[in-house]
């Protein structure tokens, strides 16, 4: 079932987790003492979380050059999703979906 979220984005009517609220990418609140501990966390805990959540929703906008595909964080998330065989759903904002369909015609 699809519902419309903010900014005209069609979303599934399913509770989701947004990474910006789950993982602070800019500073350590976990007391990591060095870069090794930080990279170990990303290698293990983050991948485990992706696997346990079992679903990733990637918003592709603009459709011709999605910002999602230009950010290392997002590519890491996508890699982890593929590695752990979780469900990946790609969504387009409503206006971008219309532009995409028009480009196909």
Secondary structure, DSSP 8 states (H G I E B T S, - for coil): -EEE-GGGBEEESS----HHHH--SSS-SS---SHHHHHHHIIIIIHHHHHHH-EEEEE--STTS-GGGG-HHHHHHHHHHHHTT-EEEEE-BHHHHHHHHHHH-
